[in-house]
Amino acid sequence: MTIRLLDTLSGQQRELVPLEPGHVRIYSCGPTVYGPAHIGNFRSFLFADLLVRYLRYRGLRVTWVMNITDIDDKIIRGAAAQGISIGELAQRWTDRFLADAAALRMTPPEVLPRATEHIPEITTLIATLLERGHAYRTEDGSIFFRIASWPAYGRLARLDPGQLRVGERVEADEYAKDDVRDFALWKGPKPGEPSFSTPVGEGRPGWHVECSAMSMKHLGPSFDIHTGAVDLIFPHHEDELAQSEAATGLPFVRTWLHCAHLQMAGLKMAKSTGNIERVSDLLERGVSARALRYVLIAVHYRAALNYADASLAAAGSALERLDALFAALAGYREDRPDDVGLADLLAGTRAGFERALDDDLNIAPALAVLFDFVRETNRRIDARTLSTADAGIVTSFLHDLDRVLGIGPDPVDDGLAPDLEALLEARAAARTARNWAESDRLRDELAQHGIVVEDTRDGQRWRRLEETHG
């Protein structure tokens, strides 16, 4: 097994060799819970989910940590505007995030640390940076990281450390500091803002230091993989890297992985521009959660992905093909010898699937291999070359690949509502009586209720229609 991933820091694709044999430690930058996460955020989260799922499929133990940023300038402003505590606002949107993640079948991380629950770890890290001369205090009680003390600063983003910083969450003149490039580790107390009493003084943590403290708390001072969206490379991940290695003297992360933006109408999806779609809103409008997941994972994580109705429709069509095969296999009965070529087909499909994902999670060819298998299996079903036992083997094989993808059909319903069962029975009776017009009418009526009916050599078969959008 050789899994190769493109490391942002080195710019090279390298073999994944865990620091602890057989155990991969992963940290992902999670949501800042001042509002609902949009599907652009979830592209980054689901790329990490795909990575975690594939590593586990490959037999590796994975510890996955995804943080919750629950104290931040936007959270403070939002809570004040609504007249509630930051804890109440943060909990509201954390609950929404978890519900959206579950709808999109995101694997729950082992740890979902919150910044406000890690103040001791944060302040211990800051105290270490002060002791080592990498940080300094200002008159208002804030503490800044001194970029001039860290010559390697800028190597992740490939920037000249002498250039001015951009994209900060805090404006350069909001806090007094020695150098405009320096970033806040600790923000001195201000009226109307939450404040913690700690060994480094009153105040609250800066955004960047939270992730360093939480990742090292749960994964150790050095770990295998750090994931996030490409817009976090600078300044967030650059700052994480600098302050972590300055504090420990050890390499912080073995492999950095960054996901490209999701675009809509040709523009980056971002709350600041209003160019966004939220998971819960889409689901309320009738979009299938499975189709949405498919759209968000189906393009390689480093390639820009444009979200549009057409992509949802294509995802729905792909899922329909997959569902139809599962339904066909469930109803397939053929008393004949096993298909002598099935073992080679399964082995070749698995090899192609793994070869694609071993290559930096190259999902598009992996999906192509899967749907080539769907077509070939349908051909063998039509030709009746599979045995009943073969159908069960193929079903188990598809479920095994879907441990990685998470796009397979929901568990089979125990049954339909009595009125729909009656329609199915009436249609079967109409076909037995060779009343084709009535049979077609009942099929259309069932379709209006989202039930697709197919006639096969194994009898009448039904499945639920996978909706893409309402």
N, C-alpha and C positions, 0 to 999 in steps of 0.2 A: 504494500500500500504506500503510494507516494502522493500526498496532497500538496499542491503548490499554490501559494497565495502571493499576490502582488503587494509588497510592503511599501507604503507611502514614504517612509523615511529613507529607505535605501533606493527606492525606485526600481527594485528588482523583484522578480518572481522567485520565491524561495520555498524549499521544502518545509512543511510544517513538522518541526521536531519539538515536542513539548518539553518544557523545562523539567517537569516530572514525567517520566515515561508513562504513557498511557493515560495521562490526565491533562486536559486542556483547560486553562483558566482564561475566561473571557469577560471583559468589561465593556458595556455599551452605554453611551450617553442616552439617557431616557428623557422624558418630557419635563418641561418647566410648566408646572400646573397652575397657570394663571387663566387658562381657558381650555377648551377642548382641542386635542391634537387633530391636525388635518391629515389627509391621506399622504401628503408629501412627507410628513414626519413618519407615518407608518411604513412608507417605502423603506426607510432606513431601519426601522425596528424589525420589519419582516425579512429584510436581507440578513440581519443577524440571526433571526429565527431559523432561516434556511441553513445558515452555517452551522448552528447548534444541532439542528436535526440531522444534517449530513454527517457531522463528526460522530454523533451517537450511532447512526446507522452503520458507520464504519468501525464501530466497536470501541470507540474512545469514551472515556469518562469525561464529562464536561461540567464545570462549575461556571454558571452564567450569572453575572451580576449586572443589573440595570438600575441606575439611580433615578430617584425622583427629586427634582429640584423644587423644594417647597418653601424657599425663602428667596426673594428676588425683587428687584425694583418694581417690576410689572405686577407681581403678586401684591406687594405693599400698596401700590396705587389702586389696583382693582378692589382690594378689600376695603380701603378707605372710601372709595367711591360708592360702595354698596353698604357701608356701615356695618361690616362684619369683621371678624378676626381673620388674620392671614391663615390660621389653622383651618377655619371653616371653609374659606375659599379654596385652599389647597386640597382639602379632603373631597370637596365636591367634584373638582376636576380630576383628582386621582381616581375616584370611583368611576367617572366617565371613561377615563383612559383604560382602566382594567376591563370595563364592559366592552369597549370597542376592540381591545386586544383579544378578548375571548371570542367575540363574534368573528374575528378574522383568523381564529385558530392559532394565535401566537402562543408558543410554548411558554408557560410561566417561568420566568427566571428563578433560580434558587434563592436569590436575595434581591429585594427591591429597597435598598437603603434610602432613607430620607435625610436630607442635609441637616434639618433641625435636630435629628436624633444622633448626630455625630459631631456635635460641638467640641467635646473633649479631644477627639482625634484631630479635628481641624486645628484647634489651638495648640496642640502638642507639635504638629507639623510646623506651624508658624513660629513657635518658640525655637525650634531647631534651626529654622532659616535665619532668625535673628542672631542666634548664637554663632552661626557660621558666617555671618557678615553678608548674607544674601538678601537681607531685608532691613528696613529701617522704619522708625516711627515718625509721624508728623504731629504737629501741635494739636490737631483736632482729635487725636487718638487713633487715627488710621495707621495701618502698617502696609508698606508696599514692598514688592519684590524689586530688587535693584538689578535691572537687566545688564548694566555694565559689569556686574560681578560674574556674569555667565557668558563667556565668549562664544559658546556653542549655540546661543539663542538664534533662532531663525532657520535652523537646518531642516526641520520638518516641513516648513512651508517654503523652503528655499528662498528666504528673504535676506536682504542685507540688514543686520541688526541695527544699523544706524538710521534706518528709515523710520518715519513716524508710523505709529500704530493706527490702524483703522478698524472700524467695525466693533468698537468696544461697547459694552452695555453701559458704561459710565463715561460721560464726557470728560475730556482732558482737564477742564478747568473746574470740575465739580469738587474735586478734592485737591488740596495742596500736595505737591510731591516734587522730588528733586529733579526728575527727568520726565518729560512728557511720554516717554516710551514705557515707563514703569507701570505695573498693574497692581491693583489693590488685592491684598491678601485678607485684610480686615478693615472694615469700615467703621470709623468712630461713630458714637451715638449721635442721633439727630432727633429733634422733637417730632413726635408722631410716628416714629419708626420703631419696630421691635428691636430689643437690645438684650444681649446676654452678658452676664457677669462672669468673667473668665480670668485665668491667670495672665492673659495677655492684655486684659483691660475690658472695658465695656464696649459693646458694639455688636456687629454681625459679620458673618463671613462674606468674602468676595466669591463670585461664581466659580472661578477657575480652581481655587484651592479646595472647594468641596469635593470635586471629583477625584483629585489626588488622594485626599484623606480617606474617602470611602472605598476607592478601589484597593488601596494598600491595606486597609483594615480587613477586607474580606478576601483578598487574593494574594496578599504579600507584597513586599517592596518591588518585586519583579514578577511579571506574569506574561502570558503568551500572546494574547490578542486584545487589541482595543479597537472598537468599531464606532462609527458615527457618520454623520452626513459630511459631505465635502466642505460645506461652509463652516464647519467646526475646526478645520485644520488650523486656521489662524483667525482669531488669536487663541481660542480656547485650548486646543490640543497642544499648541506650541507652548502655552503657559504651563499646562499640566506637566509636560515633559521637562521643562526647565526647573520648575520648583520641586518636582519629585526627585530628579537626579541630583539636584543641588543639596537636598536634604539627606538623601541616603548614600550618595556616592556610588550607586548601583545602576545598571541599565534598567529603565522603567518598564518598557514594553518591547517584546520581541518582534511583533508584527502589528503594524497599523493598517487598518482597512477602512476605506472611505467610500460612501455611496453617493452617486451623482444625484443631482436634483430631479425631482418630478416636475414636469412642466404642464401647464394648461394654457391653451391658446397661444403656444409659443413662448410663454413667459414662465419664470420660476414660480412655483407655488409658494406663497409666503403670506403670513397674516398681515404683515405691514402694508401690503398692497391690496389686500382683500381678494386676491386671486387664489381662492382656496375652495376645497370641498371637504366637509367633515364626514367621518364614517357614519355617525348616528343619523345625520341628515340624509345621507344617501340611502341608508337602510330604510328609513321612514318613507322615502320616495319609491321603495320597491326594488332597489338594487340588491341583487344577490350578494351576500357576504362572501360566498365561495368565488363568484366571478370577480369580485373586487380583489380578493386575495390573489387570484390567478393573474390579474392585470399587474399587480404591484410586484410580483416575483418573477414574471415571465421574461423580463429583459435583464441582461447582465447588469449587476449592481454598479459597475463603473460607467455604464452607458446612460446618457440622458433618456428619460422615458416621458413621452407625451401622453397625458391622460385625456381621453375623449370618449364620446358615446360609442364610436366605432370599435375602440379597443375593448369596451365592455361587451359589445355584441359578439366580437370574435371570441372572447373568453367564454361567454355563454354557450356558443356553438361548440367549442372544444369540450366543455364540461358535459354537454348533451351527448357527445360521442362517447365519452367515458362512462356516463351513466347508462347509456344504452347497452354498452358491452357488459357492465356489471349485471344489468337486468337479464341480458341474454344468457349469461353464464349461470345465473341463479335458476333459470327455468330450463336449462339444457338437460336433455336426457337422451343418451344414445348407448345402447348395450352393444358395445363393440370393443375390439382390442384397443389399448392405448395408442396414441399417436406416436410413432417411432421418432418423428422429428421434433417433438415438443421440447425435449431436454436441451437440444442445441439452440432452439429459438429462445428459450428462457436464458440460457447462459450467454448468448450473444447480446441479448437485450440488456441484461445486467451489466455486462462488460462495457457496452457503449454508454450506458447511463452513468456508470462510475467514472469512466474515462473523461467524460465531459465535465463532471462536477469536481473531479480531482484537479482539473485545469482552472484554478481560481474561480470555482463555483460557476462554470460556464453553463448557465441554466438553459439557454435556448436550444443547443444541440441535445441536451438531456431530455427536454420535452419532445423534440423531434424523434428521438429514439423511442420514447414512450408511445407516441401516436403512430409510428410505424408498426409497433407491436400491436396496437389496437386494430389497425387495418388488417394485419396478417391474421390475427386471432378471429376477426369477423369472417375472413375468407374461409378459415378452417371450420368455423361454425356452420357457415352456409354449405360447405362441402360435406359436412357431417363426418369429418375425419377425427374429431376429438371424441374420447369416451366420456362418460359421466364423471369418472374420477379425474380425467384431465381438466374438466371444467372447474372442479374444486381446486386443483393445483394452480391453475391460472388465476383464479380469484385470490388465493393466498399470496401469489407472486405480486399481483397488483397492489394489494394492501401493504406488502412489504416495501415496495417503492414509494408508496404514498406516505410512509413514515417520514420521508424527506420532504415531500411536496405539500402535504396537507390539503389537497384539493379534491379528494375522493368524495363519493356520495355520503350523505348522512346515513346513520344506521337505518336499516329497513323498517318501515312502519309496521306496527302490529296489524294494522288493517285500515280500512277506510271508514268514513262515516256511513251509517246504514243506508242513507239515500243514495250515496255513490256506489256502494256495494250492490244495491238493487239495480242501478243503471248498468253495471258491469254484467250482472246475471242476465238482464234483459237483452243486452247486446249478444251475449253468448247464445242465448236461445234464438235470437233472430238469425244468427249465422247458421245455427243448426237447421233452422227452417228455410235457409237459403233466401232469406228476406234481406237482400243486400242494401236496399234503400233505407230500411229501418236500422240496419246495422251501422250504416254510415251516419245516419242522423244521431244515433246514440253516441257514436264515437265523437262527433262534433260537440255534443252536449257535454260529454266528459272533459273534452279539451277546454271548454269554457271554465271548468272548475280546476284547471291546471293538471289534469290527468291525461297522460299520453297512453294510448292503447295501441299495441302492435299485435299482429297475428303471425304466429310462427308455427313450425311443425310440432312444437311442444305445447301448442295451445295459445289462448289469449294471454297476453302479458301486459301489465300496466306499470307505469312509473310516473313520478311527479315531474312536471315541467320545471326546469331550472330557469327562473326569471333572471333577466339581466337588468332591466330598469322598467319602472312603472310608467 
